[in-house]
């Protein structure tokens, strides 16, 4: 039994799924939702059409990235914001702070290498590093994804939008998420992800799917009543049936770098 527990912990730490907290304190704010135009500008300049990132270019614009992150830090979501304003904020925050984390430790071949480089007690993965300051609170990436976004919003399509700097992640969009077009952006991300042969290989007989659908397929079921097959058929041009064999690919954690 002890061996099984140790193995389970090791697997969880490998993917950053163990140590997150779901009872995080949400910041309180009365400010209006900030503009994400500054982030869009940076993404257009340093992310190509395939979602690959020019981290060296981002490093040259680190002052502008810091300015945007400071804007987020000083303008935490308020209850008066619409749900789409709040969700767009948190998705952009996750993606922008992930880029900052990579830059803080660059060069790295994988975001997971950061876990080996940091020397902080009880911090085992890059997703546990508390460096994100928003509204007087300090968070790590796990807090943002699992403690806030997945917990507060009934929107499984976020798994097509949150990008943890790995090649097997969804494409990093080269524009920021905006409340006025968030639904269309998330649908577009789902379609792009599902029809990208580097992420999912789908035929009527065999569907070799991203590990993301294995890890988070339960979110689609819980929030939208959709099975993994339903998700595939919603976004994939190639449809599958109950007879289609489904398997999951090995996740490529190499850095999503140009």
Buried (B, 14 or more C-beta within 10 A) or exposed (E): EEEEEEEEEEEBBBBBBBBBEEEBEBBEBEEEBBEBEBBBBBBEBBBEEEBBBBBEEBBEBEEBBEEBBEBBBBBBBBEEBEBBBBBBBBBBBBBBBBBBBBBBBBEBEBBBBBBEEBEEEEBBBBBBBBEBBBBEBEBBBBBBBBBBBBEBBEBBBBBBBBBBBBBBBBBBBBBBBBBEEBEEBBBBBBBBBBBBEEBBBBEEEEBBBBBBBBBBBEBBBEBBEBEBBBBBBBBBEBEBEEEBEBEBBEBBBEBBBB
